[in-house]
Amino acid sequence: MSASNSSLGREQYLGLTALSMAVFLVANDFTAFAPALPAIENEFNVDITTSQWIINGYALVFGVLIITGGRLADLYGRRNIFFCGTLVFMFFSLLGGLAVNVYMLLISRALMGIGAAMMWPSVLGMTYNLMPEDRSGQAGGLIMAVCAFANAIGPVLGGTLADLLSWRWIFLINIPIASLAMFVCWKVVPFEPPEPTDEKIDYPGVATLSISLFGLLFALDMSGQIGFKHPLIIALLTVFCVFICVFAITEYRTGRNALIPGDVIGNRKFLAASVVTLLVAVLYFSALLYIPQFLTKTQGYSAMQSGMSLIPLMVISGVFAYLSGRFYEVIGPRWLAGAGILCMCVGMFMLSHLNDHTGFVSLLPGMAMLGTGIGLFNPAITTAAITAVSPSRASLAGAVLYMFKIAGGAIGLGMNATIVAFAPDIASGIDRAFTVNAYLALAGLIGCLFFVGASQKKELSG
């Protein structure tokens, strides 16, 4: 920012470029498949309740394992875990691109989330390490800027590849980009030996939480086809209830090595921010999934066109995310995040009035309002959560909050898919799903106004 700041050398620029490419890969894969889902559904003769797992499975595995990825990076070295994660990501990208049936596709896509969960925390650590101390603040700015770009370009890239080549190239393009990123990282990013520690990975916590969430999500997914009274659905919901209880007991007994330590999840302000995030996370994911679906299936949009339709939402959310950071100290998290949730709620209600004759222009006001809300909410709630805990737990708190966001989005998408499956047509199904999402946002607004910290100063002094 000033002339006294340390300058970056050629190797640092190359290293930051390589790590930015890795960030782009992980973030881009959250959004790139949305406009390509109709083409995948046609090729494998499946419906939205199955194809939504292409987004859902990756997001869920990533969200559940991101904390484990961070612990592994601390224990065994960030560069080592980054290389391992990138190889896993590339291998399952190749299998996904060569998938011969929908089961191979969904399994490959979900297992890509393991690689992403190893890459992400490793990239964060290496990026901060490459920056001089007096420019460390720019590390976070770089990562968030690349994320925003990747999320915005993802639908366009995915739709273009699906139209001009094949949806399979959304998988295959990962391989050369990841290979280049790994090679440059190997050449210019120095190896950091891990610091000695007695921390252990909470494998029982990872396993029980993963099983419980998958039980719930599969129940929501299958209920659209066989109904909630089917023995399989009852069994899956029972698995969820049993394993979420086992997870809670396991975490209590594990103590400070728990997947989610007691001093973090027991912090009331942090827990409030996490629960609010869980409630409203589905709004972003559902818009990402169903707006391209609606335009493709009712208006005849191509994959490229439906992908580009999401650009207004992404751009507006990016602009207001910047403004949210500027206003945080003045307004505080409660009212800033609350304003964001209110905008998201209004935006969802505006988007819910769909029918077969609704055109893209009619969607723009609702998308603008939703993008405004997402931009205001995400930075405010993240800062509120991280500043609510001890500084020594800041990275862990960020990972846990992200897990709540991904889990909330995944659970919400499962619920939305069930609602759409029971509807007589795609337009009325999305109408009903968006309406339910808006009411979830109202519940999140109440939680935010009553339980999220009133001001940044109070949180920092607490």
Kinemage of the C-alpha trace (Angstrom):
@kinemage 1
@onewidth
@group {chain A} dominant
@subgroup {mainchain}
@vectorlist {calphas} color= white
{ca met a 1} P 0.000 0.000 0.000
{ca ser a 2} L 2.894 2.360 0.706
{ca ala a 3} L 6.335 2.762 -0.747
{ca ser a 4} L 7.893 1.234 2.343
{ca asn a 5} L 6.228 -2.101 1.722
{ca ser a 6} L 8.577 -4.968 0.886
{ca ser a 7} L 8.720 -5.759 -2.818
{ca leu a 8} L 8.002 -9.214 -4.184
{ca gly a 9} L 10.585 -11.151 -6.154
{ca arg a 10} L 10.072 -13.145 -9.343
{ca glu a 11} L 9.765 -16.467 -7.498
{ca gln a 12} L 7.176 -15.022 -5.117
{ca tyr a 13} L 5.072 -13.796 -8.032
{ca leu a 14} L 5.344 -17.200 -9.705
{ca gly a 15} L 4.416 -18.949 -6.454
{ca leu a 16} L 1.393 -16.696 -5.882
{ca thr a 17} L 0.321 -17.293 -9.482
{ca ala a 18} L 0.511 -21.072 -8.974
{ca leu a 19} L -1.432 -20.909 -5.701
{ca ser a 20} L -4.021 -18.627 -7.317
{ca met a 21} L -4.508 -21.266 -10.003
{ca ala a 22} L -5.136 -23.837 -7.257
{ca val a 23} L -7.654 -21.535 -5.563
{ca phe a 24} L -9.341 -21.029 -8.931
{ca leu a 25} L -9.676 -24.798 -9.442
{ca val a 26} L -11.284 -25.429 -6.046
{ca ala a 27} L -13.650 -22.437 -6.185
{ca asn a 28} L -14.521 -22.775 -9.884
{ca asp a 29} L -15.671 -26.364 -9.391
{ca phe a 30} L -18.455 -25.189 -7.053
{ca thr a 31} L -20.171 -23.250 -9.847
{ca ala a 32} L -18.970 -24.623 -13.198
{ca phe a 33} L -21.353 -27.594 -13.338
{ca ala a 34} L -24.601 -25.687 -12.717
{ca pro a 35} L -25.358 -24.873 -16.401
{ca ala a 36} L -24.133 -28.308 -17.567
{ca leu a 37} L -26.536 -30.360 -15.430
{ca pro a 38} L -29.298 -30.578 -18.069
{ca ala a 39} L -26.810 -32.059 -20.577
{ca ile a 40} L -25.648 -34.598 -17.989
{ca glu a 41} L -29.272 -35.466 -17.148
{ca asn a 42} L -29.997 -36.109 -20.825
{ca glu a 43} L -26.906 -38.275 -21.369
{ca phe a 44} L -27.467 -40.506 -18.335
{ca asn a 45} L -31.283 -40.279 -18.301
{ca val a 46} L -31.533 -38.968 -14.721
{ca asp a 47} L -33.490 -36.112 -13.139
{ca ile a 48} L -32.578 -33.166 -10.929
{ca thr a 49} L -32.833 -35.186 -7.684
{ca thr a 50} L -29.830 -37.203 -8.890
{ca ser a 51} L -27.868 -34.611 -10.893
{ca gln a 52} L -27.859 -32.095 -8.031
{ca trp a 53} L -25.455 -34.444 -6.235
{ca ile a 54} L -22.790 -33.414 -8.761
{ca ile a 55} L -22.715 -30.089 -6.900
{ca asn a 56} L -23.953 -31.403 -3.568
{ca gly a 57} L -21.530 -34.319 -3.191
{ca tyr a 58} L -18.424 -32.243 -3.911
{ca ala a 59} L -19.549 -29.461 -1.587
{ca leu a 60} L -20.477 -31.822 1.245
{ca val a 61} L -17.233 -33.835 1.197
{ca phe a 62} L -15.219 -30.612 0.977
{ca gly a 63} L -17.143 -28.992 3.824
{ca val a 64} L -16.923 -31.996 6.128
{ca leu a 65} L -13.209 -32.665 5.544
{ca ile a 66} L -11.803 -29.126 5.332
{ca ile a 67} L -10.976 -29.082 9.056
{ca thr a 68} L -9.184 -32.423 8.742
{ca gly a 69} L -7.290 -31.022 5.751
{ca gly a 70} L -6.103 -28.111 7.886
{ca arg a 71} L -4.971 -30.407 10.686
{ca leu a 72} L -3.093 -32.626 8.199
{ca ala a 73} L -1.341 -29.571 6.736
{ca asp a 74} L -0.211 -28.505 10.209
{ca leu a 75} L 1.014 -31.995 11.094
{ca tyr a 76} L 2.728 -33.056 7.867
{ca gly a 77} L 3.615 -29.830 6.063
{ca arg a 78} L 1.492 -27.597 3.837
{ca arg a 79} L 3.342 -28.229 0.593
{ca asn a 80} L 3.254 -32.003 1.107
{ca ile a 81} L -0.499 -32.025 1.753
{ca phe a 82} L -1.063 -29.642 -1.157
{ca phe a 83} L 0.703 -32.049 -3.527
{ca cys a 84} L -1.237 -35.039 -2.178
{ca gly a 85} L -4.548 -33.186 -2.418
{ca thr a 86} L -3.829 -31.963 -5.952
{ca leu a 87} L -3.009 -35.504 -7.111
{ca val a 88} L -6.286 -36.778 -5.615
{ca phe a 89} L -8.170 -33.904 -7.281
{ca met a 90} L -6.569 -34.641 -10.672
{ca phe a 91} L -7.114 -38.401 -10.482
{ca phe a 92} L -10.833 -38.161 -9.766
{ca ser a 93} L -11.220 -35.342 -12.307
{ca leu a 94} L -9.914 -37.802 -14.899
{ca leu a 95} L -12.314 -40.536 -13.728
{ca gly a 96} L -15.214 -38.074 -13.770
{ca gly a 97} L -14.389 -37.003 -17.303
{ca leu a 98} L -14.298 -40.642 -18.416
{ca ala a 99} L -17.421 -41.698 -16.471
{ca val a 100} L -19.452 -44.405 -18.224
{ca asn a 101} L -22.499 -44.141 -15.953
{ca val a 102} L -23.981 -41.733 -13.440
{ca tyr a 103} L -22.705 -43.703 -10.426
{ca met a 104} L -19.088 -43.455 -11.585
{ca leu a 105} L -19.662 -39.760 -12.224
{ca leu a 106} L -21.156 -39.013 -8.792
{ca ile a 107} L -18.536 -41.027 -6.888
{ca ser a 108} L -15.661 -39.381 -8.775
{ca arg a 109} L -17.153 -35.951 -8.204
{ca ala a 110} L -17.608 -36.519 -4.464
{ca leu a 111} L -14.069 -37.867 -4.061
{ca met a 112} L -12.709 -34.743 -5.766
{ca gly a 113} L -13.891 -33.013 -2.594
{ca ile a 114} L -11.251 -34.936 -0.600
{ca gly a 115} L -8.501 -33.450 -2.758
{ca ala a 116} L -10.027 -29.965 -2.537
{ca ala a 117} L -10.281 -30.208 1.263
{ca met a 118} L -6.542 -30.984 1.409
{ca met a 119} L -5.607 -28.269 -1.092
{ca trp a 120} L -7.559 -25.348 0.342
{ca pro a 121} L -6.051 -24.930 3.858
{ca ser a 122} L -2.596 -25.730 2.491
{ca val a 123} L -2.926 -22.981 -0.122
{ca leu a 124} L -4.051 -20.499 2.538
{ca gly a 125} L -0.977 -21.188 4.681
{ca met a 126} L 1.482 -21.104 1.776
{ca thr a 127} L 0.006 -17.855 0.415
{ca tyr a 128} L 0.466 -16.057 3.724
{ca asn a 129} L 3.974 -17.489 4.034
{ca leu a 130} L 5.011 -16.189 0.597
{ca met a 131} L 3.916 -12.633 1.426
{ca pro a 132} L 6.287 -10.383 3.406
{ca glu a 133} L 4.998 -9.578 6.891
{ca asp a 134} L 4.199 -5.974 6.039
{ca arg a 135} L 2.060 -7.158 3.100
{ca ser a 136} L 0.340 -10.114 4.770
{ca gly a 137} L -3.043 -8.383 4.605
{ca gln a 138} L -2.891 -8.609 0.825
{ca ala a 139} L -2.746 -12.411 1.008
{ca gly a 140} L -6.354 -12.689 2.123
{ca gly a 141} L -7.369 -10.089 -0.457
{ca leu a 142} L -5.714 -12.089 -3.218
{ca ile a 143} L -7.441 -15.328 -2.181
{ca met a 144} L -10.891 -13.714 -1.949
{ca ala a 145} L -10.421 -11.913 -5.269
{ca val a 146} L -9.518 -15.169 -7.019
{ca cys a 147} L -12.487 -16.922 -5.342
{ca ala a 148} L -14.884 -14.222 -6.529
{ca phe a 149} L -13.483 -14.405 -10.063
{ca ala a 150} L -13.650 -18.215 -10.076
{ca asn a 151} L -17.251 -18.265 -8.820
{ca ala a 152} L -18.273 -15.706 -11.447
{ca ile a 153} L -16.448 -17.311 -14.382
{ca gly a 154} L -17.394 -20.890 -13.382
{ca pro a 155} L -20.904 -20.961 -14.905
{ca val a 156} L -19.678 -19.253 -18.080
{ca leu a 157} L -16.731 -21.629 -18.455
{ca gly a 158} L -18.860 -24.676 -17.660
{ca gly a 159} L -21.644 -23.658 -20.014
{ca thr a 160} L -19.221 -22.832 -22.831
{ca leu a 161} L -17.393 -26.161 -22.520
{ca ala a 162} L -20.694 -28.066 -22.343
{ca asp a 163} L -21.968 -26.331 -25.491
{ca leu a 164} L -18.839 -26.317 -27.658
{ca leu a 165} L -17.143 -29.548 -26.548
{ca ser a 166} L -18.769 -31.646 -23.815
{ca trp a 167} L -19.566 -31.398 -20.120
{ca arg a 168} L -16.723 -33.910 -19.662
{ca trp a 169} L -14.209 -31.144 -20.392
{ca ile a 170} L -15.244 -29.372 -17.185
{ca phe a 171} L -13.511 -32.297 -15.456
{ca leu a 172} L -10.647 -32.752 -17.911
{ca ile a 173} L -9.557 -29.101 -17.997
{ca asn a 174} L -8.639 -29.441 -14.315
{ca ile a 175} L -5.739 -31.763 -15.149
{ca pro a 176} L -3.428 -29.417 -17.114
{ca ile a 177} L -4.184 -26.461 -14.827
{ca ala a 178} L -3.524 -28.507 -11.667
{ca ser a 179} L -0.355 -30.014 -13.167
{ca leu a 180} L 1.037 -26.574 -13.968
{ca ala a 181} L 0.127 -25.233 -10.523
{ca met a 182} L 1.800 -28.188 -8.817
{ca phe a 183} L 4.958 -27.940 -10.955
{ca val a 184} L 5.409 -24.201 -10.327
{ca cys a 185} L 4.695 -24.676 -6.626
{ca trp a 186} L 7.318 -27.437 -6.452
{ca lys a 187} L 9.906 -25.178 -8.129
{ca val a 188} L 9.372 -21.893 -6.259
{ca val a 189} L 7.452 -22.439 -2.986
{ca pro a 190} L 9.904 -23.392 -0.221
{ca phe a 191} L 9.236 -26.453 1.922
{ca glu a 192} L 8.260 -25.623 5.501
{ca pro a 193} L 8.915 -28.424 7.988
{ca pro a 194} L 5.864 -28.840 10.249
{ca glu a 195} L 6.162 -27.551 13.802
{ca pro a 196} L 6.340 -30.239 16.514
{ca thr a 197} L 2.896 -30.786 18.036
{ca asp a 198} L 0.985 -33.374 20.009
{ca glu a 199} L -2.267 -32.713 18.119
{ca lys a 200} L -4.041 -35.718 16.632
{ca ile a 201} L -6.604 -36.072 13.873
{ca asp a 202} L -10.084 -36.755 15.251
{ca tyr a 203} L -10.895 -39.624 12.883
{ca pro a 204} L -13.955 -40.818 14.880
{ca gly a 205} L -15.354 -37.282 14.714
{ca val a 206} L -14.797 -37.060 10.959
{ca ala a 207} L -16.381 -40.485 10.395
{ca thr a 208} L -19.459 -39.987 12.596
{ca leu a 209} L -20.208 -36.493 11.263
{ca ser a 210} L -19.792 -37.654 7.656
{ca ile a 211} L -22.060 -40.689 8.127
{ca ser a 212} L -24.754 -38.629 9.875
{ca leu a 213} L -24.847 -35.941 7.171
{ca phe a 214} L -24.832 -38.443 4.319
{ca gly a 215} L -27.683 -40.345 5.990
{ca leu a 216} L -29.775 -37.190 6.148
{ca leu a 217} L -28.981 -36.094 2.604
{ca phe a 218} L -29.640 -39.467 1.014
{ca ala a 219} L -32.950 -39.628 2.882
{ca leu a 220} L -33.959 -36.247 1.467
{ca asp a 221} L -32.801 -37.270 -1.988
{ca met a 222} L -34.566 -40.650 -2.091
{ca ser a 223} L -37.789 -39.411 -0.482
{ca gly a 224} L -38.693 -37.625 -3.698
{ca gln a 225} L -38.820 -40.994 -5.454
{ca ile a 226} L -40.138 -43.415 -2.820
{ca gly a 227} L -41.819 -41.225 -0.183
{ca phe a 228} L -41.018 -40.494 3.454
{ca lys a 229} L -42.812 -43.616 4.765
{ca his a 230} L -40.564 -46.047 2.912
{ca pro a 231} L -38.423 -48.259 5.229
{ca leu a 232} L -35.229 -47.077 3.516
{ca ile a 233} L -36.012 -43.433 4.328
{ca ile a 234} L -36.826 -44.301 7.917
{ca ala a 235} L -33.563 -46.264 8.177
{ca leu a 236} L -31.518 -43.394 6.724
{ca leu a 237} L -33.070 -40.853 9.094
{ca thr a 238} L -32.386 -43.230 11.983
{ca val a 239} L -28.747 -43.463 10.888
{ca phe a 240} L -28.589 -39.662 10.902
{ca cys a 241} L -30.067 -39.361 14.403
{ca val a 242} L -27.850 -42.115 15.858
{ca phe a 243} L -24.585 -40.893 14.352
{ca ile a 244} L -25.148 -37.217 15.111
{ca cys a 245} L -25.602 -38.239 18.762
{ca val a 246} L -22.480 -40.433 18.586
{ca phe a 247} L -20.622 -37.491 17.059
{ca ala a 248} L -21.632 -35.229 19.958
{ca ile a 249} L -20.507 -37.829 22.533
{ca thr a 250} L -17.254 -38.446 20.636
{ca glu a 251} L -16.451 -34.749 20.500
{ca tyr a 252} L -17.064 -34.376 24.250
{ca arg a 253} L -14.763 -37.296 25.096
{ca thr a 254} L -12.025 -36.310 22.630
{ca gly a 255} L -11.502 -32.959 24.320
{ca arg a 256} L -9.116 -30.444 22.764
{ca asn a 257} L -8.290 -32.737 19.820
{ca ala a 258} L -11.957 -32.894 18.834
{ca leu a 259} L -12.908 -32.105 15.233
{ca ile a 260} L -14.813 -29.100 16.616
{ca pro a 261} L -13.251 -28.279 20.023
{ca gly a 262} L -15.532 -27.343 22.907
{ca asp a 263} L -14.128 -23.832 23.314
{ca val a 264} L -15.168 -23.075 19.718
{ca ile a 265} L -18.561 -24.761 19.397
{ca gly a 266} L -19.389 -23.827 23.013
{ca asn a 267} L -18.887 -20.127 22.274
{ca arg a 268} L -22.420 -18.734 22.075
{ca lys a 269} L -21.628 -15.911 19.651
{ca phe a 270} L -19.741 -18.253 17.346
{ca leu a 271} L -22.498 -20.870 17.535
{ca ala a 272} L -25.132 -18.241 16.728
{ca ala a 273} L -23.203 -17.112 13.651
{ca ser a 274} L -22.775 -20.748 12.567
{ca val a 275} L -26.472 -21.623 12.964
{ca val a 276} L -27.532 -18.491 11.071
{ca thr a 277} L -25.078 -19.425 8.302
{ca leu a 278} L -26.521 -22.949 8.229
{ca leu a 279} L -30.066 -21.590 7.790
{ca val a 280} L -29.356 -19.164 4.964
{ca ala a 281} L -26.610 -21.044 3.066
{ca val a 282} L -29.138 -22.792 0.841
{ca leu a 283} L -30.251 -19.522 -0.796
{ca tyr a 284} L -27.004 -19.105 -2.726
{ca phe a 285} L -26.680 -22.770 -3.682
{ca ser a 286} L -30.311 -23.099 -4.772
{ca ala a 287} L -30.100 -20.006 -7.000
{ca leu a 288} L -26.898 -21.380 -8.505
{ca leu a 289} L -28.566 -24.696 -9.301
{ca tyr a 290} L -32.153 -23.821 -10.225
{ca ile a 291} L -31.912 -20.572 -12.201
{ca pro a 292} L -29.903 -22.277 -14.996
{ca gln a 293} L -32.216 -25.312 -14.749
{ca phe a 294} L -35.290 -23.107 -15.142
{ca leu a 295} L -33.915 -21.141 -18.101
{ca thr a 296} L -32.711 -24.290 -19.879
{ca lys a 297} L -35.870 -26.358 -19.423
{ca thr a 298} L -38.564 -23.687 -19.838
{ca gln a 299} L -36.943 -21.011 -22.018
{ca gly a 300} L -34.707 -23.217 -24.167
{ca tyr a 301} L -31.437 -21.580 -23.103
{ca ser a 302} L -28.197 -23.291 -24.049
{ca ala a 303} L -25.744 -24.298 -21.340
{ca met a 304} L -23.556 -21.302 -22.200
{ca gln a 305} L -26.484 -18.867 -22.041
{ca ser a 306} L -27.804 -20.246 -18.744
{ca gly a 307} L -24.305 -20.028 -17.264
{ca met a 308} L -23.958 -16.399 -18.311
{ca ser a 309} L -27.335 -15.647 -16.733
{ca leu a 310} L -25.716 -15.960 -13.295
{ca ile a 311} L -23.144 -13.219 -13.955
{ca pro a 312} L -25.363 -10.357 -12.624
{ca leu a 313} L -25.844 -12.189 -9.328
{ca met a 314} L -22.102 -12.888 -8.977
{ca val a 315} L -20.972 -9.369 -9.890
{ca ile a 316} L -23.456 -7.652 -7.576
{ca ser a 317} L -22.570 -9.948 -4.680
{ca gly a 318} L -18.870 -9.141 -5.234
{ca val a 319} L -19.481 -5.380 -5.204
{ca phe a 320} L -21.531 -5.517 -2.004
{ca ala a 321} L -19.036 -7.867 -0.352
{ca tyr a 322} L -16.448 -5.110 -0.765
{ca leu a 323} L -18.874 -2.523 0.640
{ca ser a 324} L -19.742 -4.826 3.534
{ca gly a 325} L -16.089 -4.941 4.585
{ca arg a 326} L -15.903 -1.147 4.469
{ca phe a 327} L -19.037 -0.662 6.597
{ca tyr a 328} L -18.386 -3.411 9.155
{ca glu a 329} L -16.694 -1.228 11.774
{ca val a 330} L -19.398 1.432 11.516
{ca ile a 331} L -22.553 -0.704 11.457
{ca gly a 332} L -21.420 -3.904 13.203
{ca pro a 333} L -22.239 -7.519 12.309
{ca arg a 334} L -25.777 -7.730 13.707
{ca trp a 335} L -27.326 -5.067 11.496
{ca leu a 336} L -25.064 -5.589 8.494
{ca ala a 337} L -25.628 -9.351 8.385
{ca gly a 338} L -29.317 -8.783 9.214
{ca ala a 339} L -29.663 -6.388 6.264
{ca gly a 340} L -28.017 -9.003 4.050
{ca ile a 341} L -30.432 -11.727 5.166
{ca leu a 342} L -33.410 -9.413 4.643
{ca cys a 343} L -32.252 -8.670 1.090
{ca met a 344} L -31.769 -12.396 0.418
{ca cys a 345} L -35.253 -13.123 1.755
{ca val a 346} L -36.839 -10.449 -0.438
{ca gly a 347} L -34.809 -11.620 -3.419
{ca met a 348} L -35.976 -15.216 -2.957
{ca phe a 349} L -39.614 -14.126 -2.703
{ca met a 350} L -39.178 -12.111 -5.911
{ca leu a 351} L -37.637 -15.090 -7.703
{ca ser a 352} L -40.291 -17.504 -6.441
{ca his a 353} L -43.044 -16.150 -8.718
{ca leu a 354} L -42.087 -18.369 -11.636
{ca asn a 355} L -44.134 -19.797 -14.464
{ca asp a 356} L -43.389 -21.157 -17.906
{ca his a 357} L -43.556 -17.662 -19.407
{ca thr a 358} L -41.125 -15.959 -16.999
{ca gly a 359} L -38.203 -14.525 -18.975
{ca phe a 360} L -34.642 -13.705 -17.941
{ca val a 361} L -35.322 -9.964 -17.661
{ca ser a 362} L -38.070 -10.687 -15.132
{ca leu a 363} L -35.518 -12.543 -12.982
{ca leu a 364} L -33.008 -9.684 -12.858
{ca pro a 365} L -34.555 -7.647 -9.979
{ca gly a 366} L -34.742 -10.741 -7.755
{ca met a 367} L -31.198 -11.770 -8.677
{ca ala a 368} L -29.938 -8.245 -7.933
{ca met a 369} L -31.606 -8.250 -4.510
{ca leu a 370} L -30.295 -11.749 -3.750
{ca gly a 371} L -26.762 -10.779 -4.850
{ca thr a 372} L -26.901 -7.672 -2.646
{ca gly a 373} L -27.892 -9.778 0.349
{ca ile a 374} L -25.211 -12.425 -0.245
{ca gly a 375} L -22.555 -9.721 -0.588
{ca leu a 376} L -23.570 -7.963 2.631
{ca phe a 377} L -24.057 -11.133 4.676
{ca asn a 378} L -21.031 -13.336 3.992
{ca pro a 379} L -18.163 -11.008 5.024
{ca ala a 380} L -20.093 -9.696 8.055
{ca ile a 381} L -21.028 -13.107 9.473
{ca thr a 382} L -17.543 -14.494 8.816
{ca thr a 383} L -15.850 -11.626 10.667
{ca ala a 384} L -18.377 -11.895 13.505
{ca ala a 385} L -17.672 -15.613 13.899
{ca ile a 386} L -13.883 -15.370 13.766
{ca thr a 387} L -13.638 -12.388 16.134
{ca ala a 388} L -15.928 -14.144 18.627
{ca val a 389} L -13.259 -16.739 19.484
{ca ser a 390} L -9.690 -16.566 20.726
{ca pro a 391} L -7.185 -15.352 18.076
{ca ser a 392} L -5.405 -18.699 18.381
{ca arg a 393} L -8.593 -20.386 17.116
{ca ala a 394} L -9.252 -17.965 14.238
{ca ser a 395} L -8.256 -20.343 11.423
{ca leu a 396} L -10.153 -23.222 12.988
{ca ala a 397} L -13.225 -21.025 13.486
{ca gly a 398} L -13.126 -20.028 9.818
{ca ala a 399} L -12.956 -23.679 8.757
{ca val a 400} L -15.808 -24.697 11.081
{ca leu a 401} L -17.985 -21.833 9.835
{ca tyr a 402} L -17.281 -22.891 6.247
{ca met a 403} L -18.292 -26.430 7.169
{ca phe a 404} L -21.626 -25.116 8.477
{ca lys a 405} L -22.089 -23.153 5.245
{ca ile a 406} L -21.418 -26.156 3.023
{ca ala a 407} L -23.516 -28.484 5.191
{ca gly a 408} L -26.409 -26.007 5.217
{ca gly a 409} L -26.249 -25.635 1.460
{ca ala a 410} L -26.094 -29.394 0.942
{ca ile a 411} L -29.009 -30.107 3.289
{ca gly a 412} L -31.012 -27.313 1.700
{ca leu a 413} L -30.360 -28.597 -1.817
{ca gly a 414} L -31.548 -32.043 -0.766
{ca met a 415} L -34.710 -30.482 0.633
{ca asn a 416} L -35.187 -28.369 -2.506
{ca ala a 417} L -34.736 -31.388 -4.779
{ca thr a 418} L -37.467 -33.208 -2.845
{ca ile a 419} L -39.847 -30.231 -3.202
{ca val a 420} L -39.158 -29.960 -6.945
{ca ala a 421} L -39.628 -33.722 -7.417
{ca phe a 422} L -43.114 -33.620 -5.870
{ca ala a 423} L -44.214 -30.647 -8.025
{ca pro a 424} L -46.188 -31.100 -11.256
{ca asp a 425} L -43.587 -29.195 -13.326
{ca ile a 426} L -40.154 -27.570 -12.978
{ca ala a 427} L -41.443 -23.991 -12.742
{ca ser a 428} L -43.918 -24.623 -9.932
{ca gly a 429} L -41.382 -26.839 -8.157
{ca ile a 430} L -38.732 -24.102 -8.151
{ca asp a 431} L -41.426 -21.611 -7.102
{ca arg a 432} L -42.233 -23.709 -4.016
{ca ala a 433} L -38.566 -24.412 -3.194
{ca phe a 434} L -37.621 -20.720 -3.386
{ca thr a 435} L -40.574 -19.831 -1.154
{ca val a 436} L -39.426 -22.310 1.505
{ca asn a 437} L -35.896 -20.884 1.201
{ca ala a 438} L -37.236 -17.393 1.849
{ca tyr a 439} L -38.890 -18.551 5.066
{ca leu a 440} L -35.619 -20.197 6.140
{ca ala a 441} L -33.981 -16.808 5.625
{ca leu a 442} L -36.598 -15.229 7.898
{ca ala a 443} L -35.690 -17.744 10.615
{ca gly a 444} L -32.029 -16.855 10.078
{ca leu a 445} L -32.873 -13.140 10.345
{ca ile a 446} L -34.510 -13.666 13.737
{ca gly a 447} L -31.486 -15.630 14.955
{ca cys a 448} L -29.127 -12.956 13.644
{ca leu a 449} L -30.926 -10.024 15.288
{ca phe a 450} L -31.238 -11.760 18.667
{ca phe a 451} L -27.988 -13.710 18.997
{ca val a 452} L -25.231 -12.419 16.684
{ca gly a 453} L -22.807 -9.940 18.340
{ca ala a 454} L -23.962 -6.342 18.358
{ca ser a 455} L -20.658 -4.760 17.392
{ca gln a 456} L -17.137 -5.570 16.395
{ca lys a 457} L -15.675 -3.733 19.367
{ca lys a 458} L -17.609 -5.836 21.835
{ca glu a 459} L -16.443 -9.023 20.160
{ca leu a 460} L -12.826 -7.956 20.121
{ca ser a 461} L -12.898 -7.015 23.774
{ca gly a 462} L -14.718 -10.201 24.778
